[in-house]
Amino acid sequence: MTTLSFPITVDEQGYYGEFGGAFIPEMLYPNVRELKENYLQIMAQPAFQDTFNKLLKDFVGRPTPLYLAERLSAQYKAQIFLKREDLNHTGAHKINNTIGQILVAKALGKTRIIAETGAGQHGVATATVCALMDMPCVIYMGEVDIARQAPNVARMRMLGAEVRPATSGSKTLKDATNEAIRDWINNPTDTHYIIGSVVGPHPYPDMVARFQSVISEETCWQLQEVTGSPDPDLVIACVGGGSNAAGSYYHYLDKPQVRLIAVEAAGHGVDSGESAATSVLGSKGIIHGSRTLLMQTPDGQIIEPYSISAGLDYPGIGPLHAHLIQTGRAEAVSITDQEAMDAAFHLSRTEGIIPALETAHAFAALDKLTFNPDDVIVINLSGRGDKDLATYIEFLDQF
């Protein structure tokens, strides 16, 4: 474990500690350099801020509620608040980032958008903002995920996006990302790649985290109103690439008294050979343009991940999360498919909220953690479960 220093920020080369950077093909250097040199200036402009905040308020429906889950709180003898990102337009946190990135793309003069998606929520959010801004859109999605996330595929197509299947490898999120990068290499001048998570080459992890930081920004003042303090004792979020977690943690990164809990997908079990628990199974390596922790063989070949949840089915984690977990600032918890399913049905029948399968992993972590009576716990309810009903239906007889 390396020593953690504060504040926790990305350096000029895009590193959080030893993780990050920009490892990219030569043809992409102009695009990435253009983005790196301009994104902070663009985001700081008053006109950009005005447009971004107006869209978050009037189009997305922010601020999202911070809901005290009374029955869940009574069960766990703590104050459990749910940050209701599932109530955003399109049904998840992903829209916060896609609105920000398409505004950056327009400021850079880009006229075409591409994206990758796993669970489909980022694809829907990208297709939504492209329809709003009248820009053509191509979404890459693994063939396996297209089958298991059919409602989101239909939504993307209804919004006018072209959905292209990734048919190589495990035919899931990793492979969709590979295809999107290939597209960007072939179309470097007019195209902006809206990456959906805190992954990829710098400046993407930092840019996406900044756009998602609205989650913790709101949580601070909402908690202040209800509890008299902006700081919870624990923040819990699921982590695939990690954008919802980065947004949930952002304003607490430099407050070590706030425990940050990163919940990964253990699939059929961490040691089963069918898992996506990167913090346990991963080692240092490079994937999709950044140095991070990823699941790989001793000779550097990617190990195919597995999770029942399409959004957590990724062999790496964002470099910020790799840094937080390696330094001990964040605690990693691994949750199996069955534990996530149990938590999803429990939340549905305890609080009347059907969560996304990704989010269900975060709720399952409550049974793996120790905390004090009356601790204030914030769980980021990152998405709603409509897209996962076909999977839930298969388990109905168990419950």
DRENNUTOR-276955 format. One record per atom (N, C-alpha, C): z, y, x; residue in one letter. Coordinates in pm, whole numbers, padded with zeros to 5 digits, always signed. Atoms other than C-alpha are relative to their C-alpha. Layout:
# DRENNUTOR-276955
ZYXA ...
//
This chain:
# DRENNUTOR-276955
+00000-00120+00085M +00000+00000+00000M +00000+00125+00088M +00007-00124-00077T -00101+00339+00136T +00090+00106-00064T -00087-00106+00050T +00105+00655+00100T -00077+00088-00097T +00061-00086+00101L +00029+00861-00209L +00033+00145+00031L -00022-00143-00021S -00018+01232-00159S -00037+00078-00126S +00026-00085+00118F -00018+01508-00422F -00057+00133+00046F +00049+00048+00129P -00210+01660-00582P -00104-00109+00016P +00099+00107-00002I -00429+01364-00669I -00133+00059-00047I +00131-00057+00030T -00779+01508-00652T -00106-00065+00089T +00111+00052-00080V -01120+01412-00520V -00030+00099+00112V +00032-00093-00108D -01218+01554-00180D -00148+00037-00005D +00137-00052+00004E -01548+01723-00095E -00105-00110+00012E +00093+00111-00014Q -01711+01391-00008Q +00009-00100-00116Q -00009+00086+00117G -01605+01237-00337G +00097-00115+00012G -00095+00109-00021Y -01313+01025-00218Y +00136+00031-00060Y -00142+00003+00035Y -00978+00950-00375Y +00063-00094+00102Y -00047+00085-00108G -00800+00827-00065G -00119-00065+00068G +00111+00070-00065E -01033+00558+00071E -00107-00047-00097E +00094+00047+00101F -01222+00501-00255F -00086+00114-00052F +00091-00100+00055G -01527+00686-00384G -00126+00011+00083G +00120-00024-00079G -01819+00846-00201G -00127-00009-00082G +00131+00007+00065A -02190+00833-00278A -00092-00086+00086A +00085+00095-00072F -02376+00525-00156F -00123-00026-00086F +00113-00003+00091I -02720+00574-00305I -00132-00014+00075I +00133+00006-00062P -03089+00507-00237P -00048+00140+00037P +00048-00129-00049E -03266+00782-00047E -00069+00082-00110E +00073-00072+00105M -03480+00869-00351M +00092+00072-00097M -00093-00064+00092L -03168+00964-00547L +00079+00115+00063L -00078-00105-00066Y -03021+01200-00288Y -00025+00139-00060Y +00019-00134+00058P -03191+01511-00433P +00070+00018-00134P -00066-00010+00130N -03061+01437-00784N +00151+00011+00013N -00145+00003-00014V -02708+01356-00676V +00049+00127+00072V -00037-00123-00070R -02697+01650-00435R -00007+00121-00095R +00012-00109+00097E -02821+01885-00710E +00119+00002-00095E -00114+00009+00091L -02549+01761-00943L +00129+00039+00070L -00122-00029-00077K -02279+01777-00674K +00015+00149+00028K -00006-00141-00038E -02369+02133-00575E +00017+00093-00120E +00005-00090+00115N -02381+02266-00932N +00099-00030-00113N -00073+00037+00121Y -02156+02075-01173Y +00125+00085-00023Y -00122-00079+00020L -01834+02268-01110L -00032+00143-00039L +00039-00137+00036Q -02009+02606-01125Q -00048+00007-00144Q +00050+00003+00139I -02187+02511-01447I +00116-00013-00097I -00111+00024+00091M -01868+02381-01607M +00095+00118-00010M -00091-00114-00002A -01678+02698-01512A -00056+00122-00074A +00060-00117+00065Q -01922+02936-01683Q +00056+00019-00140Q -00055-00026+00134P -01775+03104-01993P -00091-00049-00112P +00091+00044+00106A -02089+03029-02196A +00003-00152-00016A -00011+00146+00006F -02066+02659-02105F +00129-00040-00070F -00129+00032+00060Q -01697+02647-02194Q +00002+00029-00149Q +00003-00036+00142D -01756+02824-02524D -00077-00104-00081D +00082+00098+00072T -02033+02583-02625T +00067-00136-00003T -00067+00130-00010F -01846+02274-02505F +00119-00007-00096F -00120+00002+00084N -01522+02366-02681N -00034+00012-00148N +00042-00012+00140K -01702+02466-03002K -00051-00133-00052K +00050+00130+00042L -01883+02134-03015L +00113-00103-00013L -00114+00091+00011L -01561+01944-02946L +00076+00024-00130L -00075-00034+00122K -01396+02126-03237K -00080-00029-00127K +00074+00002+00126D -01673+02147-03496D -00089-00123-00018D +00089+00116+00008F -01893+01847-03413F +00077-00130+00019F -00076+00122-00030V -01651+01592-03265V +00121-00015-00090V -00118+00004+00085G -01348+01688-03473G +00131+00007+00075G -00121-00014-00078R -01097+01766-03198R +00080+00122-00047R -00079+00101-00072P -00808+01788-03149P +00022-00126-00084P -00034+00124+00070T -00745+01424-03236T +00151-00007-00018T -00145+00007+00024P -00403+01348-03387P +00074-00080+00106P -00094+00083-00076L -00109+01221-03185L +00097-00055-00104L -00066+00060+00116Y +00038+00979-03436Y +00119-00084+00042Y -00119+00081-00025L +00393+00842-03427L -00010-00127-00084L +00012+00129+00068A +00355+00473-03511A +00140-00051-00030A -00141+00023+00030E +00685+00425-03693E +00038-00148-00002E -00035+00143+00005R +00674+00051-03758R -00008-00064+00137R +00012+00050-00137L +00554-00026-03406L +00118+00050+00084L -00113-00056-00074S +00823+00206-03269S +00129-00073-00031S -00121+00072+00039A +01094+00030-03466A +00003-00139+00063A +00006+00135-00057Q +00977-00308-03341Q +00034-00001+00148Q -00020-00002-00146Y +00978-00209-02972Y +00114+00092+00043Y -00115-00087-00027K +01274+00031-02998K -00035+00111+00100K +00047-00113-00080A +01079+00318-02843A -00078+00091-00093A +00085-00091+00077Q +00887+00621-02965Q -00144-00020+00047Q +00137+00034-00038I +00527+00499-02962I -00097+00091-00074I +00101-00091+00056F +00260+00763-03015F -00140-00053+00032F +00138+00043-00017L -00106+00680-03063L -00090+00123+00006L +00098-00107-00012K -00366+00925-02933K -00128-00049-00066K +00099+00056+00091R -00629+00880-03204R -00143+00038+00036R +00139-00022-00039E -00958+00893-03012E -00097-00076-00090E +00085+00072+00096D -01089+00647-03271D -00047+00089-00113D +00038-00090+00108L -01108+00940-03512L -00105+00103+00040L +00112-00085-00041N -01366+01125-03305N -00128-00039-00073N +00137+00032+00043H -01721+01150-03436H -00058-00105+00094H +00055+00120-00065T -01895+00824-03331T +00105-00107+00026T -00101+00105+00000G -01560+00641-03323G +00068-00034+00130G -00066+00028-00128A -01441+00664-02963A +00006+00127+00084A -00014-00113-00094H -01358+00889-02669H -00131+00036+00069H +00121-00018-00081K -01708+00857-02522K -00073+00132-00027K +00072-00121+00038I -01844+01161-02708I +00047+00122+00079I -00050-00114-00080N -01621+01398-02503N -00086+00019+00124N +00076-00002-00124N -01817+01310-02191N -00149+00026-00024N +00144-00015+00020T -02167+01289-02338T -00036+00143-00039T +00025-00141+00032I -02144+01639-02485I +00002+00083+00128I -00008-00075-00124G -02032+01775-02149G -00120-00024+00090G +00110+00031-00092Q -02300+01593-01951Q -00135+00048-00049Q +00132-00045+00045I -02592+01682-02176I -00011+00152+00015I +00002-00145-00026L -02493+02049-02146L -00027+00028+00148L +00030-00014-00143V -02492+02009-01766V -00147-00030+00025V +00140+00037-00019A -02832+01836-01784A -00093+00112-00044A +00083-00111+00048K -02978+02121-01989K +00006+00118+00097K -00014-00110-00096A -02839+02375-01742A -00080-00026+00127A +00078+00037-00119L -03017+02185-01462L -00149-00013-00031L +00140+00005+00037G -03345+02189-01655G -00055-00140-00024G +00046+00136+00025K -03358+01814-01725K -00050-00013-00145K +00063+00012+00131T -03568+01701-02022T +00005-00142-00056T -00006+00140+00043R -03496+01327-02050R +00135-00057+00040R -00133+00056-00023I -03172+01131-02073I -00009-00153+00002I -00020+00145-00001I -03089+00773-01975I +00150-00028+00007I -00141+00039-00006A -02760+00587-02004A +00009-00152-00002A -00032+00141+00011E -02602+00244-01978E +00111-00014-00103E -00112+00021+00091T -02366+00092-02231T +00037-00148-00003T -00049+00137+00013G -02151-00219-02270G +00037-00028-00144G -00042+00017+00139A -01960-00206-02597A -00090+00075-00097A +00090-00074+00087G -02222+00033-02729G +00049+00137-00038G -00054-00130+00042Q -01989+00328-02789Q -00057+00114+00083Q +00061-00105-00083H -02124+00523-02491H -00147+00018-00037H +00140-00010+00042G -02477+00441-02602G -00014+00080-00128G +00003-00075+00126V -02405+00570-02951V +00031+00148+00025V -00036-00139-00030A -02239+00883-02812A -00113+00072+00071A +00114-00061-00069T -02536+00946-02582T -00115+00025-00096T +00107-00017+00099A -02790+00888-02860A +00033+00114-00097A -00043-00106+00092T -02588+01123-03081T -00027+00138+00058T +00019-00134-00057V -02593+01418-02841V -00147+00026+00031V +00144-00020-00022C -02960+01357-02759C -00069+00040-00130C +00054-00041+00129A -03042+01377-03129A +00038+00146-00030A -00049-00137+00023L -02831+01693-03152L -00079+00102+00081L +00067-00093-00091M -03008+01852-02855M -00151-00021+00010M +00144+00025+00006D -03357+01714-02934D -00056-00040+00137D +00046+00051-00129M -03395+01521-02606M -00027-00150-00011M +00028+00144+00002P -03559+01178-02560P +00106-00077+00077P -00116+00074-00049C -03314+00904-02478C -00034-00148+00013C +00014+00144-00022V -03331+00552-02328V +00137-00056+00037V -00130+00062-00024I -03021+00332-02341I -00021-00142+00051I +00006+00136-00055Y -02989+00022-02121Y +00126-00076-00040Y -00112+00079+00051M -02773-00256-02262M -00028-00146+00029M +00017+00142-00030G -02718-00616-02157G -00039-00079-00124G +00047+00082+00112E -02887-00878-02372E +00117-00064-00076E -00119+00060+00063V -02550-01046-02436V +00071+00103-00087V -00070-00105+00075D -02395-00717-02546D -00080+00047-00121D +00083-00036+00116I -02692-00635-02771I +00029-00095-00116I -00027+00098+00105A -02617-00956-02960A +00139+00017-00060A -00137-00005+00053R -02240-00908-02987R +00041+00138-00049R -00030-00135+00046Q -02252-00535-03059Q -00115+00053-00087Q +00117-00033+00081A -02535-00534-03315A +00016+00129-00082A -00012-00125+00078P -02391-00253-03535P -00025+00125+00085P +00022-00117-00085N -02389-00011-03241N -00145+00012+00044N +00142-00004-00033V -02743-00109-03144V -00079+00063-00114V +00067-00058+00116A -02855-00025-03496A +00027+00151-00009A -00033-00143+00004R -02675+00310-03479R -00082+00077+00104R +00078-00067-00105M -02845+00400-03150M -00145+00017-00043M +00139-00007+00042R -03187+00318-03291R -00018+00097-00117R +00008-00094+00112M -03119+00511-03611M +00004+00145+00049M -00011-00134-00058L -03032+00813-03396L -00123+00036+00084L +00124-00031-00069G -03372+00786-03227G -00008-00047+00144G +00001+00048-00139A -03278+00620-02897A -00082-00128+00013A +00063+00127-00034E -03482+00346-02734E +00103-00085+00073E -00096+00090-00062V -03256+00051-02648V -00077-00107+00078V +00070+00095-00085R -03385-00152-02353R +00098-00107+00049R -00093+00107-00042P -03227-00494-02282P -00003-00024+00151P -00012+00046-00138A -03102-00593-01937A +00010-00152-00004A +00011+00146+00013T -03197-00958-01891T +00037-00076+00127T -00037+00066-00125S -03072-01030-01538S +00150-00024+00006S -00143+00022-00025G -02737-01157-01411G +00072-00051-00122G -00080+00041+00115S -02469-01188-01677S -00048+00066-00128S +00060-00068+00116K -02679-00966-01909K +00103+00083-00074K -00104-00085+00060T -02381-00733-01964T -00001+00137+00070T -00007-00140-00042L -02260-00390-01849L -00049+00023+00143L +00043-00015-00139K -02312-00439-01474K -00152+00004+00010K +00145+00013-00007D -02674-00535-01531D -00070+00116-00070D +00054-00119+00066A -02736-00250-01774A +00005+00120+00094A -00013-00109-00097T -02609-00011-01507T -00107-00011+00108T +00106+00022-00100N -02846-00166-01251N -00134+00050-00051N +00129-00039+00057E -03140-00110-01485E -00010+00152-00015E +00001-00146+00015A -03042+00251-01554A -00023+00068+00135A +00020-00056-00134I -03022+00322-01180I -00145-00015+00044I +00141+00020-00034R -03369+00171-01131R -00088+00103-00072R +00075-00100+00077D -03503+00398-01406D +00012+00136+00066D -00025-00133-00060W -03345+00703-01241W -00076+00014+00131W +00076-00003-00125I -03504+00613-00907I -00148+00027-00028I +00142-00016+00034N -03845+00598-01077N -00031+00132-00070N +00020-00127+00073N -03792+00923-01271N +00102+00104+00048N -00106-00084-00056P -03589+01148-01039P -00007+00147-00037P +00018-00145+00016T -03728+01488-01137T +00047+00050-00136T -00026-00053+00134D -03698+01524-01515D +00118-00065-00070D -00098+00084+00069T -03424+01270-01593T +00142+00023+00049T -00143+00000-00033H -03046+01299-01605H +00060-00130-00050H -00068+00124+00034Y -02840+00981-01605Y +00142+00033-00044Y -00136-00023+00052I -02534+01016-01830I +00080-00129+00021I -00087+00116-00025I -02293+00765-01675I +00120+00009-00094I -00100-00002+00106G -02036+00662-01932G +00143-00016+00044G -00137+00023-00044S -01733+00596-01716S +00024+00070+00133S -00035-00066-00126V -01552+00717-01404V -00043-00087+00117V +00059+00085-00103V -01781+00505-01187V -00126+00069+00053V +00123-00055-00054G -02094+00564-00982G +00026+00092+00118G -00014-00088-00117P -02162+00801-00693P +00065+00133-00037P -00050-00137+00018H -01978+01130-00653H -00118+00091-00030H -00123-00048+00064P -01965+01359-00848P +00034-00064-00134P -00022+00055+00133Y -01975+01129-01153Y +00147-00032-00033Y -00139+00031+00038P -01617+00993-01138P +00083+00125-00028P -00076-00122+00022D -01476+01344-01107D -00049+00074-00123D +00055-00072+00114M -01710+01499-01364M +00041-00064-00133M -00037+00069+00123V -01644+01233-01627V +00150+00015-00027V -00145-00017+00018A -01267+01254-01568A +00033+00140-00052A -00025-00137+00046R -01279+01631-01616R -00036+00016-00148R +00038-00010+00141F -01466+01601-01946F +00097-00078-00089F -00094+00079+00080Q -01226+01331-02067Q +00143+00053+00006Q -00137-00052-00015S -00918+01529-01955S +00048+00074-00123S -00042-00062+00127V -00918+01694-02297V +00102-00089-00071V -00093+00093+00065I -00728+01381-02407I +00143+00032+00041I -00137-00027-00045S -00421+01444-02190S +00038+00147-00018S -00029-00142+00025E -00453+01822-02229E +00058+00018-00140E -00052-00007+00136E -00405+01783-02603E +00134-00072-00011E -00124+00077+00007T -00135+01518-02557T +00119+00083+00047T -00109-00083-00053C +00073+01763-02353C +00057+00094-00106C -00053-00096+00096W +00095+02030-02620W +00043-00065-00131W -00042+00070+00121Q +00115+01782-02905Q +00139-00062+00016Q -00133+00054-00026L +00414+01607-02745L +00104+00110+00006L -00091-00114-00008Q +00574+01944-02671Q +00045+00041-00140Q -00032-00040+00137E +00559+02028-03041E +00096-00098-00067E -00076+00103+00072V +00712+01698-03152V +00131-00036+00070V -00116+00049-00075T +00956+01602-02874T +00071+00106+00081T -00058-00105-00081G +01022+01930-02693G -00034-00011+00147G +00045+00017-00138S +00862+01802-02372S -00146-00041+00000S +00141+00043-00006P +00494+01767-02271P -00019-00136+00064P +00013+00121-00081D +00569+01456-02067D +00055-00123-00072D -00052+00128+00047P +00595+01101-02201P +00064-00076+00114P -00051+00088-00105D +00770+00824-02013D -00108-00095+00050D +00110+00089-00036L +00465+00595-02017L -00128+00045-00070L +00133-00013+00059V +00093+00639-02076V -00073-00131+00023V +00065+00131-00007I -00093+00316-02154I -00145+00015-00045I +00142-00003+00036A -00473+00280-02156A -00070-00121+00058A +00081+00109-00054C -00725+00001-02115C -00094+00054+00107C +00086-00040-00112V -00941+00008-01803V -00109-00105+00021V +00115+00077-00045G -01290-00130-01756G -00052+00075+00121G +00030-00100-00103G -01461+00141-01557G +00115+00099+00005G -00124-00076+00007G -01178+00359-01680G -00006+00143-00048G +00009-00142+00039S -01293+00681-01851S +00110+00041-00097S -00106-00040+00094N -01044+00675-02139N +00134+00007+00070N -00125-00004-00077A -00764+00597-01895A +00006+00125+00087A +00002-00121-00083A -00870+00878-01660A +00031+00123-00083A -00028-00113+00086G -00868+01121-01949G +00144+00003-00049G -00140+00009+00047S -00528+00996-02069S +00099+00036+00109S -00090-00022-00113Y -00374+01021-01721Y -00011+00141+00058Y +00042-00112-00083Y -00539+01341-01598Y +00110+00103+00023Y -00100-00105-00015H -00265+01598-01665H +00137-00054+00040H -00125+00062-00045Y +00005+01351-01558Y -00011-00059+00140Y +00021+00064-00130L -00143+01238-01226L +00103+00045+00103L -00091-00055-00100D +00086+01467-01024D +00144+00007-00051D -00136+00007+00054K +00396+01391-01233K +00049-00144+00013K -00034+00141-00024P +00536+01069-01081P +00105-00055-00095P -00097+00048+00097Q +00808+01054-01347Q -00068-00063-00122Q +00076+00058+00110V +00533+00958-01597V -00067-00127+00050V +00060+00126-00041R +00444+00590-01561R -00141-00013-00059R +00137+00019+00043L +00071+00521-01580L -00031-00150-00001L +00022+00143+00015I -00022+00176-01711I -00149-00025-00023I +00143+00033+00008A -00377+00045-01651A -00014-00146-00045A +00006+00133+00060V -00457-00254-01873V -00141-00057+00013V +00129+00064-00026E -00737-00486-01763E -00016-00127-00083E +00030+00121+00076A -00908-00781-01926A +00013-00124+00088A -00017+00125-00075A -00787-01119-01799A -00092-00109-00052A +00091+00101+00054G -01042-01304-02015G +00074-00125-00041G -00067+00127+00030H -00942-01669-02031H +00119-00024+00091H -00111+00011-00094G -00677-01606-01764G -00044+00050+00136G +00036-00060-00129V -00667-01429-01429V -00058-00102+00096V +00044+00103-00095D -00714-01755-01239D -00095-00102-00062D +00083+00096+00073S -00949-01920-01489S -00143-00006+00050S +00140-00011-00036G -01274-01814-01324G -00082+00075-00102G +00064-00080+00105E -01358-01622-01642E +00092+00116-00033E -00094-00111+00007S -01183-01289-01604S -00069+00128+00045S +00049-00129-00049A -01237-00918-01541A +00118+00082+00054A -00121-00066-00051A -00897-00841-01385A -00023+00045+00145A +00045-00044-00132T -01036-00642-01094T +00113+00033+00095T -00107-00040-00091S -00709-00508-00957S +00068-00120+00065S -00059+00122-00053V -00586-00865-00906V -00102-00077+00083V +00102+00086-00060L -00910-01040-00814L -00093+00074+00095L +00097-00079-00075G -01097-00755-00647G +00040+00026+00144G -00020-00044-00138S -01137-00645-00289S -00090+00122+00022S +00074-00124-00026K -01282-00331-00129K -00148-00029+00023K +00144+00018-00014G -01656-00302-00160G -00072+00113-00070G +00082-00106+00059I -01941-00091-00293I -00077-00056-00119I +00076+00036+00118I -02085-00113-00642I -00044+00127-00070I +00058-00111+00076H -02312+00128-00827H +00031+00136+00063H -00005-00128-00069G -02281+00396-00562G +00135+00049+00045G -00130-00045-00050S -01909+00413-00487S +00078-00117+00061S -00088+00099-00063R -01654+00231-00272R +00125-00013-00086R -00111+00020+00091T -01390+00077-00492T +00050-00144+00013T -00039+00141+00009L -01222-00251-00582L -00096-00070-00093L +00089+00075+00086L -01459-00510-00717L +00013-00148+00026L -00005+00145-00010M -01480-00881-00780M -00123-00048+00076M +00111+00041-00084Q -01691-01035-00505Q +00037-00124+00081Q -00021+00116-00085T -01735-01345-00294T +00030+00048+00142T -00028-00042-00138P -01630-01344+00075P -00120+00062+00072P +00118-00059-00064D -01990-01260+00170D -00057+00118-00079D +00037-00124+00065G -02006-00966-00070G -00087-00011-00124G +00078+00015+00123Q -02188-01113-00372Q +00091+00025-00121Q -00079-00033+00118I -02070-00981-00708I +00035-00126-00079I -00044+00107+00089I -01865-01229-00912I -00016+00049-00143I +00023-00042+00138E -01971-01216-01276E +00134+00007-00075E -00124-00012+00076P -01685-01083-01489P -00014-00062-00138P +00003+00047+00139Y -01589-01213-01831Y +00114+00068-00078Y -00100-00042+00097S -01406-01059-02126S -00061-00011-00138S +00046+00000+00138I -01431-01099-02500I -00040+00142-00042I +00026-00140+00029S -01448-00720-02496S -00113+00051+00089S +00118-00042-00077A -01788-00582-02394A +00028+00120+00088A -00027-00120-00078G -01644-00253-02269G +00087-00022+00122G -00085+00031-00116L -01406-00422-02022L -00065-00105+00090L +00071+00107-00069D -01662-00675-01898D -00077+00056+00119D +00059-00069-00116Y -01722-00505-01561Y +00072-00049+00125Y -00063+00062-00118P -01660-00641-01209P +00075+00097+00090P -00069-00098-00082G -01516-00316-01070G +00084+00094-00085G -00069-00109+00070I -01301-00017-01160I -00038+00130+00071I +00031-00129-00060G -01351+00353-01099G +00084+00025+00124G -00073-00023-00125P -01246+00479-00754P +00134+00071-00019P -00130-00062+00028L -00971+00698-00902L +00102-00108-00034L -00094+00105+00040H -00812+00391-01061H +00032-00094+00116H -00026+00083-00119A -00853+00186-00744A +00106+00067+00088A -00097-00077-00080H -00664+00461-00561H +00138+00000-00065H -00129-00005+00070L -00392+00489-00825L +00071-00134+00007L -00061+00132-00001I -00334+00114-00835I +00040-00041+00141I -00032+00039-00138Q -00348+00060-00459Q +00123+00075+00052Q -00114-00079-00048T -00097+00340-00396T +00126-00021-00083T -00116+00023+00085G +00133+00224-00676G +00024+00108-00102G -00019-00105+00101R +00089+00540-00883R -00023-00053-00141R +00022+00065+00128A -00047+00326-01166A +00037-00147+00011A -00036+00141+00007E +00073-00018-01272E -00109-00074-00077E +00104+00079+00065A -00192-00277-01355A +00061-00116-00078A -00041+00111+00086V -00140-00524-01640V -00125-00073-00045V +00117+00080+00041S -00380-00810-01721S +00029-00069-00133S -00017+00052+00136I -00430-00922-02082I -00114-00097-00032I +00101+00099+00034T -00611-01235-02199T -00068+00034-00133T +00070-00015+00128D -00861-01255-02484D +00094-00024-00117D -00086+00036+00112Q -00607-01424-02706Q +00111+00102-00021Q -00104-00103+00013E -00334-01170-02631E -00056+00128-00061E +00064-00119+00059A -00575-00888-02714A -00027-00021-00148A +00028+00029+00140M -00675-01057-03037M +00129+00004-00082M -00130-00006+00068D -00309-01105-03135D +00042+00145-00023D -00041-00140+00010A -00243-00737-03066A -00086+00076-00101A +00089-00068+00094A -00547-00626-03267A +00041-00027-00144A -00041+00034+00137F -00438-00812-03579F +00138+00056-00030F -00134-00055+00022H -00079-00701-03530H -00005+00149-00031H +00013-00144+00025L -00174-00332-03509L -00062+00024-00137L +00067-00018+00128S -00405-00367-03808S +00097-00016-00116S -00089+00032+00113R -00130-00513-04026R +00134+00069+00008R -00125-00076-00015T +00155-00304-03890T -00021+00148-00027T +00025-00144+00013E -00003+00043-03881E -00126+00034-00080E +00119-00028+00079G -00320+00004-04089G -00114+00058+00081G +00105-00050-00089I -00546+00076-03790I -00066-00120+00069I +00074+00107-00067I -00817-00168-03674I -00055+00058+00131I +00044-00058-00128P -00867-00098-03301P -00124-00068+00056P +00104+00066-00080A -01164-00163-03078A +00065-00110+00082A -00053+00109-00081L -01124-00485-02882L +00051+00049+00135L -00046-00058-00126E -01097-00278-02564E +00141+00055-00016E -00128-00064+00026T -00809-00078-02710T +00110-00103-00027T -00099+00103+00032A -00636-00393-02833A +00070-00051+00125A -00063+00041-00126H -00575-00488-02469H +00117+00091+00036H -00107-00096-00032A -00368-00171-02426A +00125-00028-00083A -00115+00029+00085F -00146-00261-02721F +00070-00129+00041F -00060+00127-00043A -00094-00614-02591A +00092+00019+00120A -00083-00025-00118A +00060-00463-02277A +00145+00029-00035A -00138-00029+00041L +00370-00363-02476L +00091-00121+00021L -00080+00122-00016D +00485-00726-02454D +00018-00039+00146D -00008+00034-00143K +00440-00730-02075K +00082+00103+00080K -00066-00111-00070L +00631-00410-01992L +00149+00005-00032L -00140-00031+00028T +00996-00320-01959T +00014+00152-00007T -00026-00143+00013F +01108+00020-02079F +00133+00019-00071F -00132-00030+00054N +01422+00190-02199N -00007+00032-00149N -00003-00041+00141P +01526+00237-02561P -00026+00151-00012P +00033-00141+00029D +01389+00563-02701D -00095+00062+00102D +00106-00054-00084D +01131+00600-02421D -00115+00051-00086D +00119-00052+00068V +00833+00807-02529V -00123-00064+00066V +00117+00073-00049I +00517+00597-02495I -00123+00053-00071I +00128-00040+00058V +00163+00722-02548V -00102-00110+00031V +00110+00097-00017I -00111+00461-02605I -00127+00069-00042I +00127-00061+00037N -00464+00589-02597N -00079-00098-00086N +00075+00084+00093L -00631+00441-02903L -00146+00041+00013L +00126-00055-00049S -00970+00479-02742S -00118-00020-00093S +00113+00021+00089G -01194+00342-03016G +00038-00083-00121G -00028+00074+00122R -01209+00194-03363R -00075-00133+00000R +00045+00138-00008G -01284-00168-03442G -00119-00039-00083G +00116+00034+00083D -01586-00144-03671D -00101-00085+00076D +00104+00066-00080K -01816-00255-03390K +00037-00145+00034K -00047+00134-00040D -01604-00567-03327D +00031-00091-00119D -00037+00079+00118L -01575-00696-03684L -00059-00141+00005L +00059+00133-00008A -01813-00985-03618A +00086-00093+00084A -00090+00080-00084T -01580-01105-03341T +00132-00025-00071T -00127+00017+00071Y -01266-01043-03546Y -00012-00104-00112Y +00018+00094+00110I -01410-01241-03837I +00015-00145+00046I -00011+00135-00054E -01427-01549-03614E +00146-00044+00016E -00141+00032-00025F -01047-01529-03566F +00086+00015-00127F -00078-00030+00119L -00943-01445-03924L +00089-00117-00042L -00077+00116+00047D -00827-01799-04002D +00125-00023+00083D -00119+00015-00086Q -00578-01784-03712Q +00115+00087-00051Q -00102-00098+00037F -00396-01497-03876F +00021+00006-00151F 
//
